């Protein structure tokens, strides 16, 4: 006997992916424009900060393109071969984007340290112009993506990339001003290192969170020991085993378990009643509400004759 599922009204909680393709297309077009402009600028000025920001913008543009493709695939309906559709593509896309950002950040650190000791001549005027172009376009892209940034991993990664790129452009502008007013050429390398410092921690955090989903770890904020304890407190429940919880995509946690009840529950009608109570328990009593849950209601005799692999997954009392 298994439980069905229902969805709450909030987008981030209901599991509905939402359609953000228009926002992503605008952000991608703007970021691609920045890549071209800053690539030209980095050649003209020889600036590490601008070169790093160009590489960063290129990673962002690639990531946004992947995000756009992912946003399109996420809307494809589920079928008998893909029971969750392409919902998890958002997680894979976000992981790829975070990997790109880590590569760019690592390069910026290595090259920035080298240029601290071997500063290059950088024309401040040209550097300032290209930096301002990048900053203004990124601010527009941030405004476009801001409303959807908390909707799913994919949109969050896209927003972080544009935000980080805007901060990188700001660093380029500041470096240009410092060079123009003081002649301190190392400001370019310092700006490059600061851009890397902005990229790496955020990329690492996003990589860690998406890896948790792909490894099917228990959703953050959900304590399975507490879940088991709550279910055991229900009338007629004698044991809970094979309790698993994972996340398919943003706002779509799932949970499965075998629930052992009294034998007479299957003759007096309490089995169906217990199933409804267990469903309500996991949907209402915890920080992470599970609206897609599947429970196998069984007797002790059935539980005792299950494969050894299943028995090993029991929780300790």
Number of C-alpha atoms within 10 A of each C-alpha: 12 15 17 11 12 10 17 13 9 11 16 17 19 19 22 21 20 14 13 19 16 13 18 25 16 16 28 24 14 18 26 19 18 27 22 13 16 28 20 16 21 21 11 13 20 17 27 26 32 34 22 30 36 26 23 29 32 24 24 32 25 18 27 30 20 23 32 25 17 23 25 16 16 22 15 13 12 13 9 7 7 11 10 15 16 19 25 20 22 30 27 21 26 29 25 18 26 29 19 19 28 21 17 23 26 16 16 28 21 13 16 25 16 12 19 16 10 12 18 16 15 24 17 22 15 15 28 23 16 23 28 17 16 30 23 15 18 26 15 15 23 22 13 17 23 16 13 19 18 16 20 22 25 31 28 19 29 30 26 21 28 28 23 23 30 26 21 31 33 21 25 36 26 19 29 30 18 17 21 17 10 9 15 16 23 23 25 32 29 21 27 31 27 20 28 28 15 16 27 20 14 18 23 16 12 22 21 13 17 23 16 17 21 16 10 14 14 18 20 14 10 17 14 16 12 12 17 19 13 15 20 18 11 14 13 18 21 15 22 23 20 18 19 17 20 20 20 21 25 24 24 21 24 20 19 18 18 22 27 22 23 16 15 12 18 14 8 9 10 17 23 16 12 20 20 14 15 22 21 15 17 21 19 12 13 15 12 17 22 26 25 20 22 20 20 17 23 21 21 14 10 10 18 10 10 10 9 9 9 14 14 10 12 14 14 6 7
